[in-house]
């Protein structure tokens, strides 16, 4: 159960990072 929670936390962290970086990359490209 703890392993699943850890995986979920990692996924959320990556998702947050992607959502934060993606607009920045688009702004740089544009």
Backbone bond lengths (Angstrom), bond angles and torsions (degrees), N, CA, C in turn:
res aa  C-N    CA-C-N  psi(-1)  N-CA   C-N-CA  omega(-1)  CA-C   N-CA-C  phi
1 X - - - 1.462 - - 1.525 110.71 -
2 X 1.326 115.36 -41.64 1.461 120.02 179.60 1.534 110.77 -64.48
3 X 1.345 114.03 -36.36 1.465 119.46 179.88 1.525 110.45 -62.43
4 X 1.325 116.92 -43.05 1.470 121.80 179.52 1.520 110.41 -63.32
5 X 1.342 115.90 -40.84 1.463 120.31 179.49 1.522 110.32 -63.49
6 X 1.321 115.66 -40.03 1.462 120.54 179.89 1.527 110.32 -65.29
7 X 1.332 116.09 -42.11 1.461 120.58 178.30 1.521 110.66 -62.62
8 X 1.324 116.27 -43.23 1.460 121.87 -179.76 1.521 109.99 -61.27
9 X 1.321 116.32 -42.77 1.459 121.57 -179.88 1.526 110.39 -62.44
10 X 1.337 116.25 -41.33 1.461 121.34 179.60 1.522 110.86 -64.81
11 X 1.343 116.10 -42.81 1.462 120.70 179.34 1.522 110.48 -62.52
12 X 1.315 116.97 -45.16 1.465 121.69 179.18 1.524 110.27 -61.59
13 X 1.323 116.36 -40.55 1.459 120.89 179.58 1.522 111.21 -63.05
14 X 1.330 116.66 -45.24 1.463 121.11 178.49 1.518 111.30 -65.10
15 X 1.333 116.54 -40.76 1.457 121.51 179.47 1.526 109.78 -61.52
16 X 1.323 116.47 -44.36 1.456 121.71 178.31 1.526 110.30 -60.78
17 X 1.339 115.81 -43.71 1.455 121.23 -179.94 1.527 111.32 -62.63
18 X 1.336 115.97 -45.31 1.470 121.22 179.94 1.524 110.93 -63.00
19 X 1.328 116.14 -45.79 1.467 120.43 -179.78 1.518 111.02 -63.26
20 X 1.332 117.07 -29.41 1.455 121.36 179.02 1.533 111.41 -79.47
21 X 1.334 116.66 -41.04 1.460 121.12 -176.06 1.519 113.95 -80.76
22 X 1.338 116.95 -32.11 1.465 120.75 -175.66 1.532 113.03 -57.49
23 X 1.346 119.47 -50.05 1.466 120.35 177.48 1.524 111.65 -61.20
24 X 1.312 117.35 -35.19 1.466 121.21 178.65 1.521 110.68 -63.86
25 X 1.340 115.86 -42.33 1.467 120.27 178.05 1.522 110.73 -64.99
26 X 1.324 116.80 -40.01 1.460 120.90 178.49 1.524 110.14 -63.71
27 X 1.322 116.54 -40.41 1.466 120.59 178.57 1.524 110.68 -65.06
28 X 1.325 116.61 -39.19 1.464 120.51 179.02 1.525 110.84 -66.76
29 X 1.330 115.57 -41.15 1.473 120.29 179.79 1.527 110.31 -66.93
30 X 1.337 115.82 -41.91 1.457 120.87 -178.61 1.495 108.86 -78.21
